[in-house]
Amino acid sequence: MISSHLLLFIHLLAVIIWVGGMAFAYLCLRPAAGVLAPPDRLRLWHGVFARFFPMVWVAVIAILASGFAGITQVGFAAAPRAWHVMMSVGLLMVVVYLYVWIGPWQRLRAAVATQRWPDGAAALGRIRQAVAINLGLGLLNVAVATLGLAA
C-alpha cells in the first residue's frame, strides 16, 4: 500500500501542473498573445499546447490513479462526501480535456500545418472555451479540498 502522504503529494503536484497551467494560459498568455498577428498567434498556441498537453496526460493519469488509490484506502462508503464531489468534478474535467484533445486540438494542429488560419482561429476559440470551463471546475475542486469541505 502506498503512503497516503505520497499519494497526496502526487495528486497535488499533478493538480498544480494542470490547473496552474490553465490559469497561466488563460489569464496571462492569452491576453499577451492578442497583440500578435493571427498566424503568429496560432503558431504560438500550437507550440504551447504541443508542450502542455502531454504534461496534462501525465497529470490526468496521476490524478486519477492517486485519487482512486486514496479513496480505496479508506473505502468508498467511508470516504467523505466531498471526496466524491471532487472525484465527480475531476472526471468531468477529464471529459472536457478529452473533448479538447479529440476535437479542437486536432483541428488546430491541422489548420496550422496547412495555414488555414480561420479554421485555426475557430479551433482555438473552442479550446479557450473548454479551458475556461475546466479552469472553473479545477478551482471549484481546490475550494472543496481546502475550505474545510473535504474533511
C-alpha positions in Angstrom: 0.0 0.0 0.0 1.3 3.4 -0.9 1.6 6.0 1.8 -1.3 8.5 2.0 1.3 11.3 2.1 2.9 10.2 -1.1 -0.5 9.8 -2.8 -1.4 13.3 -1.7 1.9 14.7 -3.0 1.5 13.1 -6.4 -2.2 14.2 -6.5 -1.4 17.8 -5.6 1.6 18.1 -7.9 -0.4 16.9 -10.8 -3.3 19.3 -10.0 -0.9 22.2 -9.7 0.6 21.4 -13.1 -2.8 21.1 -14.8 -4.8 23.8 -13.1 -1.9 26.1 -12.8 -1.0 25.7 -16.5 -4.6 26.5 -17.4 -4.6 29.6 -15.2 -1.3 30.8 -16.7 -2.5 30.2 -20.3 -6.0 31.7 -19.8 -5.1 34.7 -17.6 -1.6 35.7 -18.7 -0.6 34.2 -22.1 -4.0 34.6 -23.9 -4.2 38.4 -23.3 -0.5 38.9 -24.1 -0.7 36.9 -27.3 -3.6 39.1 -28.5 -1.1 41.6 -29.9 0.3 39.0 -32.4 -1.0 38.7 -35.9 -3.4 35.7 -36.3 -0.9 33.4 -38.0 1.8 34.1 -35.4 -0.7 33.8 -32.5 -1.9 30.4 -33.8 1.6 29.2 -34.2 2.4 30.3 -30.7 -0.6 28.5 -29.3 0.2 25.4 -31.3 3.6 25.3 -29.8 2.3 25.9 -26.3 -0.3 23.2 -26.5 2.1 20.7 -28.1 4.2 21.1 -24.9 1.4 21.4 -22.4 -1.0 18.7 -23.5 1.5 15.8 -22.9 2.0 17.1 -19.4 -1.8 17.2 -18.9 -2.0 13.5 -20.0 0.6 12.6 -17.3 -1.2 14.8 -14.8 -4.6 13.2 -15.6 -3.2 9.7 -15.1 -1.5 10.7 -11.9 -4.6 12.5 -10.5 -6.9 9.6 -11.3 -4.5 6.9 -10.0 -3.7 8.8 -6.8 -7.4 9.8 -6.3 -8.7 6.3 -6.7 -5.9 4.8 -4.6 -6.6 7.3 -1.8 -10.3 6.7 -1.8 -10.0 2.9 -1.9 -7.6 3.1 1.1 -10.5 4.3 3.2 -13.3 2.7 1.2 -15.8 4.4 -1.0 -18.6 4.2 1.6 -16.3 5.7 4.4 -14.9 8.5 2.2 -16.1 12.0 3.0 -18.9 13.3 0.7 -16.5 16.0 -0.6 -14.1 13.4 -1.9 -16.9 12.0 -4.0 -17.7 15.6 -5.2 -14.0 16.1 -6.1 -13.9 12.8 -7.9 -17.0 13.6 -9.9 -15.8 17.1 -10.8 -12.4 15.6 -11.7 -13.9 13.1 -14.0 -15.9 15.9 -15.7 -12.7 17.8 -16.2 -11.2 14.7 -17.9 -14.2 14.5 -20.2 -13.7 18.2 -21.1 -10.0 17.6 -21.7 -10.8 14.6 -23.9 -13.1 16.8 -26.0 -10.3 19.3 -26.5 -7.8 16.6 -27.4 -10.1 14.7 -29.8 -11.8 17.8 -31.4 -10.4 21.3 -31.4 -6.8 20.4 -30.7 -6.7 18.1 -33.8 -8.3 20.8 -35.9 -5.9 23.4 -34.7 -2.9 21.2 -35.5 -4.3 20.5 -39.0 -5.1 24.2 -39.6 -1.6 25.4 -38.6 0.1 22.7 -40.7 -1.9 23.8 -43.8 -2.0 27.5 -42.9 -5.8 27.6 -42.8 -5.9 30.5 -40.3 -9.7 31.0 -40.0 -10.1 27.3 -39.2 -7.3 27.5 -36.7 -8.9 30.6 -35.0 -12.2 28.7 -34.7 -10.5 25.7 -33.1 -8.5 27.9 -30.8 -11.8 29.6 -29.7 -13.2 26.2 -28.8 -10.1 25.3 -26.8 -10.3 28.7 -25.0 -13.9 28.0 -24.0 -13.1 24.5 -22.8 -10.1 25.8 -20.8 -12.3 28.4 -19.2 -14.8 25.6 -18.1 -12.0 23.3 -16.9 -10.3 26.2 -15.0 -13.5 26.9 -13.2 -14.0 23.3 -12.4 -10.4 22.9 -11.2 -10.8 25.9 -8.9 -14.0 24.5 -7.6 -12.2 21.3 -6.7 -9.4 23.3 -5.0 -12.1 25.1 -3.0 -13.8 21.9 -2.0 -10.4 20.4 -1.0 -9.1 23.4 1.1 -12.1 25.2 2.6 -12.9 22.5 5.1 -15.3 20.8 2.8 -13.2 17.7 2.3 -13.0 16.6 5.9 
